[in-house]
Amino acid sequence: MVESLWSDVDLLRRGYIRRLESVCGRFGLTRMELDVLLFLASNPTRDTAAEMIRTRGFSKSHVSAAVKGLIQRGCLRGVTKSGNHKAIHLQLLPGAEEAVQAGQAAQEEFFRLLFQTISPEERETLVRVLSRMVAQLAAENQKENP
């Protein structure tokens, strides 16, 4: 069962990556650059590199390189907000719009394919079970790293 689970997770990951890589190729983006754009589009209140690193587990160096590249391409800009000049808040610029839309469409296509034979009831069950599993892991992590 465990070996099958890991194989299944890997298949899901590769299928998702394959769809995003086509978007990357079309717009000349790295995967991390596209991940940064999609993260910011989906999480407008988590607009710092630190939030991306904490939320998604991206490496600091990869986020930094991606942000630098996206700023140079005119897809992002960094701004400071009053009171905290250390935190740079990232804003999507119009130059990122087409790539973000294509990336979101690729994500939607992936999940549409994934769930096309799954009933709404089965989907709800899946979400419930995964939520319990994640909560268990989070609780265990909290014990180990208070």
VENDA-V709599 format. One record per residue. N is the residue number from 0. SS is DSSP state (h for helix, s for strand, l for the rest). PHI is phi in radians with two decimals (none if undefined). PSI is psi as a letter, one per 20 degrees, with the letter a starting at -180 (NA if undefined). Layout:
BEGIN
n->[N & N]
ss->[SS & SS]
phi->[PHI & PHI]
psi->[PSI & PSI]
END
This chain:
BEGIN
n->[0 & 1 & 2 & 3 & 4 & 5 & 6 & 7 & 8 & 9 & 10 & 11 & 12 & 13 & 14 & 15 & 16 & 17 & 18 & 19 & 20 & 21 & 22 & 23 & 24 & 25 & 26 & 27 & 28 & 29 & 30 & 31 & 32 & 33 & 34 & 35 & 36 & 37 & 38 & 39 & 40 & 41 & 42 & 43 & 44 & 45 & 46 & 47 & 48 & 49 & 50 & 51 & 52 & 53 & 54 & 55 & 56 & 57 & 58 & 59 & 60 & 61 & 62 & 63 & 64 & 65 & 66 & 67 & 68 & 69 & 70 & 71 & 72 & 73 & 74 & 75 & 76 & 77 & 78 & 79 & 80 & 81 & 82 & 83 & 84 & 85 & 86 & 87 & 88 & 89 & 90 & 91 & 92 & 93 & 94 & 95 & 96 & 97 & 98 & 99 & 100 & 101 & 102 & 103 & 104 & 105 & 106 & 107 & 108 & 109 & 110 & 111 & 112 & 113 & 114 & 115 & 116 & 117 & 118 & 119 & 120 & 121 & 122 & 123 & 124 & 125 & 126 & 127 & 128 & 129 & 130 & 131 & 132 & 133 & 134 & 135 & 136 & 137 & 138 & 139 & 140 & 141 & 142 & 143 & 144 & 145]
ss->[l & h & h & h & h & h & h & h & h & h & h & h & h & h & h & h & h & h & h & h & h & h & h & h & h & h & h & l & l & l & h & h & h & h & h & h & h & h & h & h & h & h & l & l & l & l & l & l & h & h & h & h & h & h & h & h & l & l & l & h & h & h & h & h & h & h & h & h & h & h & h & h & h & l & l & s & s & s & s & s & s & l & l & s & s & s & s & s & s & s & s & s & l & h & h & h & h & h & h & h & h & h & h & h & h & h & h & h & h & h & h & h & h & h & h & l & l & l & l & h & h & h & h & h & h & h & h & h & h & h & h & h & h & h & h & h & h & h & h & h & h & h & h & h & l & l]
phi->[none & -1.13 & -1.09 & -1.11 & -1.07 & -1.12 & -1.11 & -1.14 & -1.08 & -1.12 & -1.10 & -1.08 & -1.05 & -1.14 & -1.12 & -1.16 & -1.05 & -1.01 & -1.20 & -1.24 & -1.12 & -1.14 & -1.18 & -1.00 & -1.07 & -1.11 & -1.89 & 1.17 & -1.83 & -1.41 & -1.06 & -1.15 & -1.07 & -1.15 & -1.04 & -1.11 & -1.05 & -1.17 & -1.07 & -1.12 & -1.16 & -1.54 & -2.33 & -1.08 & -1.54 & -1.85 & -1.84 & -2.04 & -1.05 & -1.05 & -1.13 & -1.09 & -1.10 & -1.19 & -1.33 & -1.79 & 1.33 & -1.19 & -1.37 & -1.03 & -1.16 & -1.20 & -1.13 & -1.04 & -1.11 & -1.15 & -1.08 & -1.03 & -1.10 & -1.21 & -1.16 & -1.10 & -1.42 & 1.43 & -1.66 & -2.39 & -2.47 & -1.87 & -2.31 & -1.75 & -1.87 & -0.99 & 1.66 & -2.46 & -1.56 & -1.45 & -1.42 & -1.73 & -1.63 & -1.68 & -2.15 & -1.24 & -1.88 & -0.94 & -1.12 & -1.65 & -0.97 & -1.15 & -1.15 & -1.09 & -1.08 & -1.16 & -1.13 & -1.12 & -1.14 & -1.14 & -1.10 & -1.08 & -1.07 & -1.06 & -1.25 & -1.09 & -1.08 & -1.07 & -1.82 & -1.11 & -1.89 & -1.83 & -1.28 & -0.99 & -1.15 & -1.14 & -1.10 & -1.08 & -1.10 & -1.03 & -1.09 & -1.07 & -1.15 & -1.08 & -1.07 & -1.14 & -1.12 & -1.14 & -1.07 & -1.10 & -1.14 & -1.12 & -1.13 & -1.12 & -1.09 & -1.11 & -1.11 & -1.33 & -2.30 & -1.14]
psi->[g & g & g & g & g & h & g & g & g & g & g & g & g & h & g & g & g & g & h & h & h & h & g & g & g & h & j & k & q & r & g & h & g & g & g & g & g & h & g & h & h & i & m & h & i & m & k & q & h & h & g & g & g & g & g & i & k & q & q & g & h & g & g & g & g & g & g & g & g & h & g & h & i & k & h & q & q & p & q & q & q & q & h & n & i & h & p & p & p & p & p & p & r & h & i & i & g & g & g & g & g & h & g & h & h & g & g & g & g & g & h & g & g & h & j & h & j & p & r & h & g & h & g & g & g & g & g & g & g & h & g & g & g & g & h & g & g & g & g & g & h & h & g & h & m & NA]
END
